[in-house]
Structure formats: structure tokens, C-alpha cells
Amino acid sequence: MSRPMNCGSTEVGPGQVSKRGSAAFAPMSRYRAAFTEAKRRPWSPQDPGGNIVTVVAENKLSVDLVHERLSRCSPPPVDVLCYPNSYSGHERLRAALASTMERTFMHGVSVDPNNICIQAGAGAILDNLFWAIGDAGQGVLIPAPCYPQFDKDLTMKPVAVSLSSWMKRHQRPRLEAVLSVAQEVPGFQSLNVLAREVVSELEGGEARLARLLHVVYGLSKDFCASGLRVGCLHSRNDEIRQAVEGLSYYTSVSGHTQHLLSEILEDKEWVDSFLAENARRMKESYNILAATASMFCWLDLREALGSIDASCDPTWDHEEQLWEELAKRGVYLTPGRYCHAVEPGFFRMCWTWVEPKALPEAASRMRTAIDAFKKNRK
């Protein structure tokens, strides 16, 4: 007779689902539920009254170029139907990624393909990396505001706070890692630093950072390929990388997808042309909004909340009321509360999810919504 597997706690929720399993199907937040409904009728030149949805951290501006190049790829070899030699990525794709990284955001840094582990997206990499770095109950410092889905995507419990305020309160960090999402993280000499979606060259002494700096890179943003689910870890810490590789069986990328991406990334002429055109398209939208960074806007609408009652500070409920006013007019933003903003009144806008022509209309609707919000609360 086989022994029952010991999965830890014997407590289960309704339907024999564990507590952690129950959390996996917890109801969506209100703004995400609204987004699911709103995207059924997106804005377009043919439907100018449609919804302008900017809550998805995704770049759709150049998907046509990637799709066209994928259509020209050669048929995959028959061995993509068999078990791979390594679940951590085909040798060909690891070499192509290393070359691309050296020529772009890691320019000047030597990238050894053997230090790369490929898995099904940056989220999977982070989940496995946190599992390998820390034990249950330990934490990862995530500077806020941050990507709202970190709270659900990552199995370890992150501590999402303002980095500057946290450093003022703590002289010696007692965390296992710092997750930096395109931000500078100074002053941490004994923590693992996880740099996700890096957009600038690495700085500092390579030898000093070799065992503590881990770069997590996904193709979702730069190559408009979020649906392909491909991310990679670059780490010179053999023990940590091998621990992550040991989990690759559960999060590996299909051989067919790896074949296609290898061929695309090896086409350096196409890669250079694509990145230049994608940057041009992003700049077109960027200039419309006078955006501040990357593919996001961090909107400060605190002035609207201040119109409610000068005798008290705005609350998160007030922020949700403003969000409702915006949603009534077909503009969907991510409330700052879900990004761990330090105070109510901030909203995140992902402007690469919609056509540039939709952005002036979004700004007009937002102005109308804010004016109505102020008027209704006088």
C-alpha cells in the first residue's frame, strides 16, 4: 500500500481545497472584473464610443511586425515533439538570447549562455527564483508602487513598500532579496538583487555583483510576445541558478516556441529593425501623453480627491469613487491602491495596450470625469 503524501497542513477549505488553493481562485478585484467586461467592446476608429482600457501591462503596438516575422519561420524539426535534452532551454535559444542581451540592454557585459535558464515567462522565473532564495516566512522587498499582480503571482509574501521610506526606517535589511523593476536599488550589499525587465546597462563592479545580481528578462514587452510565455534568468550564482533549473520541468517552454524564437533572434538584421520601429511607435504614443517612463504613466490625480472635503485627508474609498467616475466614461485605469501607492489618488496607465489615436480621447474623457467628480461632491 502506498503512503499518503504529506503536503504540510491537513486543513482544507470547502470542497477539499487547501487554504492556499482557495486563494488561487479568490474573486478578482473590482477593477480587474470591470476590465474583463470592458474589453469586450474596445475603442477603435470604427467604434469611437468603445472602452479605452489601459490596465494591462502589455505592449501591443508592434504585434503585427512580430506576427509577420513568425509567419516566415521555417518548419520546426521533428525533435520538438520529443523530450528535450534540458528543460531549462534549448542550447540554440540560450545562445540567441545571450547574443541579444549583449547587443541591447546588457551591452558591455559578457553573457554566457550556460548562465541562462529559460522558463514560461518572467513571472514563472520570479516565482521559482524566490522559492530558491528564501524559505517560508522570509521576505522579498519590492519597491512600491509596483506591478499589482505581484501580490498574486508570487508564492512568497512580498513586502511592497516605498524603498526610500523603508531605508530610512531600517539600518540593516533583514530580507532575502530586493526586486528592482527598472529602478535603482542602492545600499544593499548582502542581498540578492533581482532586476526584472532591465532597461539600462548594468553598472558597478561585475565581480562584486556576480553572485548577488540576477537578471530576469521576458520577451513580453520588448518583443510584443506576452502570449508566447517566454522569460529567462541570467545568474552567475551556480547554486541558485541550478536550484531554479531544477524546477524547470514544471514551467518549461515548448520546443516549437523555442524553435521559432531562436530563428527570430538569430536574425539580427530583423531584430535591430524591429526594435527601432517599435521604439518609434512607442515614442509616438509617449509624446501624445508626455509620459514619464517606459510603457506606463503614473498619474497623480490627488487634486481631484482633495475637492471632496478639505477638513479630512482623502481615503482609498475616495480613490475608488474617482475610478468609478472614470469607468462610467469608458476609461479604465489601475487604482494606485493595488500598486501599493503610498497614498490615495494615483493611477497607473499602460498606454501601449491601445492605439495612439485613442489616447487624446482618453485624456478628454478623463477631464470630463474629473470635472464631474468634483461637481458631484461639492
Beta strands, then each sheet from edge to edge (+ up, - down):
strand 1: 52-53
strand 2: 116-119
strand 3: 140-143
strand 4: 158-161
strand 5: 177-181
strand 6: 192-196
strand 7: 213-218
strand 8: 231-235
strand 9: 296-300
strand 10: 331-332
strand 11: 334-335
strand 12: 346-350
sheet 1: 1+ 10+
sheet 2: 2+ 8- 7+ 6+ 5+ 3+ 4+
sheet 3: 9+ 12- 11+
end
